[in-house]
Structure formats: C-alpha cells, structure tokens
Amino acid sequence: MLPEFDETYRVLLLSSEVAPFAKTGGLADVAGSLPKALAMLGNDVRVVLPRYRGIQGLRTLGDFPVWVNGRRETAILRQSFIRAHLSNVERTVPVYFIDNYHYFDRDGLYGYADDAERFAFFSRAALEAARFLGFTPSIVHGNDWQTGPALLLLKTAYAKDPVVGRSAGVFTIHNLQYQGNFDRSALGILGVDETHFHPDGVEFYGQVSYMKAGINYADVVNTVSNTYAQEIQTPACGHGMDGVLRRRSRDLFGIVNGLNYHEFNPATDPRIYRQYDADHLDAKAVNKHELQKEMGLPVADVPLAGMVARLVSQKGLDLLLGVADQLPSLRLQLVVLGTGDPHYEEALRRLQQQLPGQVAVAIGFNTVLAQRIYAGSDLFLMPSQFEPCGLGQLLALRYGTIPVVRATGGLKDTVADYDAALGTGTGFVFQEYTPNALLSTLRRALELYERRDAWNRMVRQAMAADFSWNRSAVEYMGLYAAARAKAGQTGAARAATA
Ligand code: ADP
C-alpha cells in the first residue's frame, strides 16, 4: 500500500525519451504526460532528457563539466517547456536538455557501441543540471535502464552534495526486458569503485547492469501495474531480475499508466468519423458503419471486433490465429491494424483472403485508422501473453469498446470481467493462454451483445472508468512519500534526528 502524503514535491524526472520531443515507445508518453498531471497537483516538476539530433527551438542556459570515463566532458544545458491545461488553469513544466554533440547528435536514440558511456554521461549530467540550476529536488525520479546510474550516483558520489544529496530516489521500470547490461569496464565509465560490483549492487551475471543499479540504489521502485509488479518477481516473467526484485519486494509498487483524456476523447476526437459520448451511442454506431465501409466489410449490425497492436508474439497473435478455424461459426467481423513480425503479417493477410466478408486487415502504422477502430468496434481484442500496463485497453474503455483481454499485467488491473448475475464489469477477461479460452470468452461477449440493453449498460460502465493521468499522478505522489520515508527525509524523520 502506498502511504498518504501531505506535501507537494520538487521532482527531477529523468527519461531518455519524452513526448513530443523524442519517442520510440510508451515511455515517452508517460514522461510527457505524468509531469503535466503532477504539475496540476501543485508539484514542481523538472524533466531532463538528452538533446538528440533534430530537436530544435531550445533556449541555451549554459554549460558545465561532467566527469565520465575518467575524463572531463562538457554538457550544454538547453531548455523548452511542456504546457498543461485544465479548463482555465495552465501549468508550465520546464524541460531541460543535456546536449553534447559527440554523444547525442546521432540519428537514433539507442543501440550504439558506447551506450554505457552515453547514458553514464546523461545520468551524471542530469544531477549536475540540478546543481547548475540550484534546483534542490526532493525526489530524483529515474525511468528505465538509461537513468539507472543516476540512482547509484545519488547514493554514492552525490550523497553529501548540498543540492541533490538529500533527495530520495525513485526508479520506474517500464520495460524489464531492456536492461542496459555492459561489461565490467562500465564501472570505470561510471566512476564507481569495485565495492559496488556485487549482486546487491550493479553486478548482474558478471556484467554491470544499469537497470539493476536503478533497482538496487533507488529508495523505492515501481512498475506500470500492480499485477506486473508481482509477475516480474517470478522466474517466468522476471527476465533474470526476479531474485533482485524479490529482495526489494517491500519497496516495489505498481501504478498503472494513465491515458491522456484530452487527446483521446470520443466527444472531440477529430480523427473519428462522428464524435459521441456515453449518452449518444447511436453516433458510435455511425463510426462502426463507416469503419466497415473503409475496411471493405459488409455494412451491417454485426458485432465488430478490433485489434490494434504491434504484431509480435507478446500480443497473443497465436491465440487469435488459433481460433481462425472457428471464426466462420461466429456472428462477428474482425478488423486488425498492425505491423511487426513478417510471419504474423503474412498469416493475417491469408486470413483476410480466406474470410473476405468477415476479416479485414491493414498492415502498417496508422494513428488515424487506429482511432477509427477504437471508436467503430464493439469489442477490442488484447489476448496478450504479458502486458506491463497496456494502453490499447484503456483507449478501448474510453471509446466505449468492450475489451476482451487475458488476465495478465495491466490488463488484469484495468479491465473488470463481466458478471452476468450482477451486471457489473467493463470487459471480458480470461485466464488461460489458449485459443479455447479466447474462443469461449468471445462467445460470452457475443451472447451479451444480443441483449442490447445490458450491452449498452456495459458500454456506459466502460466509458465511466477513470484511467486519466490525474488518478495515477496522485498515486505517484504516494510513491514519492514512500521514497521520502525510506530515505529518512520526511518532516517527522528530520525532526526526530535534529
Ligand atoms: P505496446 O506499448 O506494448 O506496443 P500498448 O497497448 O501499451 O502496447 O500501446 C500501444 C499503442 O500503440 C496504442 O496506443 C496503440 O493504439 C498504438 N499502436 C500499436 N500499433 C499501431 C499501429 N499499427 N498503428 C497505429 N497505432 C498503433
């Protein structure tokens, strides 16, 4: 349980990507949205990221030296803003960019031979930026392996620093699969001595792991849903880190990501065919008919299931393809949008050829079509093998499209299974990772679809679920309170030791 909090925080939030400046995945959305919601709650949040090639229009604040790999490098500090609005309240979140042409003026974000040095530099430079600015954070909040060294440095080289030394450290795992593991020479790059090269420090199977540095040196750790926080403590889902995470289980929390409710709002979304809200579901049906037309399916009042996903095994495509034989026996149309593994792309194309009046497939990345699928479908399929948080089901709920999901990670935490006796629930949830489980759950959903009043009630229940950032940001404040308590930096703890 996260504690109550009675103060606001000065947060230095480090992320290797932040929307809209640099994005390769969901981390950028979190790092772009969470600070805005925190600022709306009265916190003073400053975001730090590298300045990659192509990021323009920044103000230059100055430069300072950064020690890395035994050398003195230079960071140029530049600044921009992200702005948050809520009715007539506006908050501005400063975004600081660590610029160094050698390290970051490249086409991509990661995957370079010197990544260990690039992100050692970034992590140290972010702490130096706070010193340069005279910003005394109460919380240093790192995200994923690229910022792991900052948590380590906070508790070692900077432990007595007058600006950052009293900060509590928070580390968020967005994707445990990418760990930033490097050979032992990374110790020298970080400027950390051998005493930290042990399993409760940074050592991971003979290597130096930046992810592990984040996990072991932060005061508290979280990941992006409660269930995923439990799952990663098991050998099956821990990517080799389950032992470390079990050792930290008392300080390990789960907080689901929010959804940007302003950008994703069926009442105002310009990408969909017809705007609607929970009181005007007839307009949602217009979206369905237009989607059927656009995808070349018969325009009819047949239940329509949508899927928008990276086409990789994680997303449960084997289950979907596993029920393909049974599709003709269901009164159901299927629309899939995605791109990814060629063999899944090919299998879906074949399915469309076999069942042309029932299945329509679009291969590619298309954010407009994606929204039209969220708006125009009755059901949204996410039969994932694992899912740290998942955004698709949150979008589906917001657009009144009933999610059909497997009970894993964030899917389990955000979708409530329909209870026929009580009429409660926001979706259909199954446990077993088998085609049969998916099939029987689809049948359950299709039965309810025929009882239109009950169905519409469920759609309204789905649309009433709150997965806005505001709710998650309040939980992050609880996490920050836990970190302060752990670091012995709460008001009470300070008074006791004074
Ligand atoms: P993951 O981050 O594992 O890919 P999520 O469900 O958390 O899965 O987020 C996926 C996001 O990317 C959703 O917003 C989804 O709509 C979007 N998306 C995935 N594939 C496509 C695509 N082919 N075209 C447009 N948007 C897509």
Boltz pocket constraint, residues with backbone or C-beta under 6 A from the ligand:
constraints:
  - pocket:
      binder: B
      contacts: [[A, 25], [A, 26], [A, 308], [A, 309], [A, 310], [A, 337], [A, 338], [A, 339], [A, 364], [A, 365], [A, 366], [A, 367], [A, 370], [A, 389], [A, 390], [A, 391], [A, 392], [A, 393], [A, 395]]
      max_distance: 6.0
